[in-house]
Amino acid sequence: MKAELVPLISIDPAVCHGQPCISGTRIMVSVVLDNLAAGMSHGDILRDYPALTDDGIRAAIAHAADLARREGDAAASAE
């Protein structure tokens, strides 16, 4: 994940059951990704979640890409 986006994702067992969230909010990364997958634009998401920033959306996408990359690496190592 891009270094400038790393601080925008937090994982705290006391917040949202330890699910990755946008730092300083209770907005889970999965919620942002679900909204994007449903076809919502960045602007629509930002309107629905005023605490969220465009960088927060980018961080959620980067976090998901990082997880997918690690999962792919793990699968390749298992072969």
N, C-alpha and C positions, 0 to 999 in steps of 0.2 A: 504494500500500500504506500502511496506517496507520503513522504515524511510529514508534509504540512497538514495532512488529513488525519494522521494517527491520533493526535490529541482530541479530535472531534468525536471519537467513539470511546465509550466507557463500558466496562463490565463490572457491575457491583452487585454482589449477592443480595443486597438490601433493596435494590431497585429493579422492579420488573422481573423478579425471580432470577436475576443474574443474566438475563438476555442482553445482548449488545444494544446499547441505546446511544442516541446522539447526546454527547456530553452536556450536562446541565439541564437536561430535559428527561421526561419519561417517555419519549418517543422512541419506540424500538426500531432498529434497523429493518427488521422484517416488515413493519408497517409501511415504511418508506418504499421498500422494494415491492410490496404488494400493490401499493398505489401506482407505482410506475408500470408494473406488469399489467395493471388494469387499464392502462392507457392514459392515465392522468398526466398532465404536463407539469413541469417544475412549478410554474406559476399557480396552477390549481392546488398543488400540494402545499405550497407556501401559504396560500390563502386559508386552507383548512387547518394548518398547523403554524400559527403565527410565531411560535418560539423557534421554529426551524429556519435555517438559512440555506441559501443555495450551496454553500460549502458543506453543510450538513448532508444535503442530498448527495453531493459528490462523494463524501466520505462513506455514506452507506453503500453506494455502488462500488467504491474501491474496496471496502471491507468484504463485500460479497465476492468480488473478483479474487481477492486474496484467499478467501476460503475455498473457492472453486479450484484455484491453482494448487493449493495445498492438498486438496482431495485428489486431484489428478496426479500429483507427484506421489502420494501415498499408494494410489492404485497401481501406478507404474512400477513402484518399488516392490509391490507384492507379487508381481508377475514373475 
